[in-house]
Amino acid sequence: MTAIRSKICGMKTPEDIAAAAEAGAAYVGLNFFAKSARSVSIAQAAVLASGAPVGLAKVGLVVNPTDAELDAITGAVPLDMIQLHGAESPERVAEVKARYGLPVMKVIGVAEAADLGPIDIYSQVADQIMIDAKAPKGAVLPGGNGVAFDWQLLAGKKYWQAPWMLAGGLTPDNVAEAIHKTGTRQVDVASGVESAPAQKDPQLMQAFVTATRDL
């Protein structure tokens, strides 16, 4: 069985990147959504991505981006993947893939069984799917709200056309349970490894990745 791959999202400093790599993360996320406390400017992201160790995949999180916004980001930041975290249509996912030549991860928010339907559609056009907790009503952020959904909704449904990743309220204390219940082989964390809002904690990052080992 393949090892669990962890993505740590919301990198703000070179120290965050170094700690994520040291912990054994497979991916790091750079957040370009201005309303998020974890957001970074294009200039900041360029420095962070350029300094990342070889083999650590850099993922750019964007929400309903225009071509102009993506042109600016991809023109300056050496990304390995684009994460679409808004209401992008399957057609838009395909457009982004074709225009930028980068793998695209589409995020699907889930709160109930009916929310799983779009996964079948998006998995035909996206390179990866992230299954996240649907944002609470009135939430400013589309994700990264530190809330989980009922993982039993994914029991027995772990095979889609594209690889997928579990997100939403994961922490070092519950990630092993989430993996066992859903069968996921990839997990994403942001607030669950922070000692304060938007402040990554190296010890929590290490504890999170360690908790996924040997599962």
Disulfide bonds with the S-S distance in Angstrom:
none
